[in-house]
Amino acid sequence: MTFLKVENLKVYYPVRGGFFRRVIDHVKAVDDITFELKEGETYGLVGESGCGKTTTGRTIIGLNRPTAGKIFFNDIELTKLKRRDFYQYRKDIQMIFQDPYSSLNPRKRVLDIIAEPIRNFEKLSPNEEKTKVMDVLEKVGLSPESIYKYPHEFSGGQRQRIGIARALTLNPKLIIADEPVSALDVSVQAQVLNFMKDIQKEFNLTYLFISHDLGIIRHMCDRIGIMYRGRLVEEGTKDEIFEYPQHIYTKRLLSSIPQMNPEERIQHTAFRRKVNEEFKNNYDKYFDAEGKIFDLKPISETHSVALP
């Protein structure tokens, strides 16, 4: 059974112009990507800002409408479902948003923020609802007494934990984590990431982890997809991507990671120069005449690269 499969997904936004505001072009935010997630694993989507990572995640959860392509969840094609039929699958797919400051309603208490999904999908009495919220808060490391507080009374890391608690209330099977720690300081980042790994084991969660930070991706993910200009340029296991990168864009991403070890900086600088030379001399090997990325081709059972 396929847990999650994204097949030839396209998300285009129209560009209008002229007196009658006709569609004259399209912004291809996501341009024909395909990947699969296995139950219990963490799949990382990596790329620069604007490459289509977040749009992909929002389309899977139903916040954006796909222009073309299919999304299968437990062998059910979500893209064919009407809004009313898709509703029952929302409880199985939850999202942790990037900004813990804007994703929580400042006018609501923590109790109401976390209880909102429960009120949408389950019929519980006020006491049962309160007990469930307090249990979830305890699991994310927050005091149950904090249910009557407002978001501004918490630190950034605590707010992100509230966002995680909200995503966990319905016992989802898949969590889409969109840059969940990018707004936090480094010490809090480590705390939240380790906590996410712990609850993954406890609840058997599957993560689609969206980030541009390769260090975090290496720490969290089993398999990785590299996105560029709305397309996947390389896909493979964590070791394949970091130890044996094949596409020039992947190599450029890896060469941009700062080297903290002084003894390895000369070697890293030489690698960066080598990658820049390869990009200048072999551009045609990785992009067609129009600058478009080629389709993915398998080079092993688990490793695929966009090559002609």
Buried (B, 14 or more C-beta within 10 A) or exposed (E): EBBBBBBEBBBBEEEEEEEEEEEEEBEBBBBBBBBBBEBBBBBBBBBBEEBBBBBBBBBBBBEBEBBEBBBBBBEBEBBEBEEEEBEEBBBEBBBBBBBBEEBBEEEBBBBBBBBBBBEEEBEBEEEEBBEBBBEBBEBBBBEEEBBEBBBEEBEBBBBBBBBBBBBBBBEBBBBBBBBBBBBBEEEBBBBBBEBBBEBBEEBEBBBBBBBBBBEBBBBBBBBBBBBBBBBBBBBBBBEBBBEEBBBBBBBBBBBEBEBEEEEEEEEBEEBBEEBBEBBEEEEEEBBEEEEEBBEBEEBEEEBBBBBE
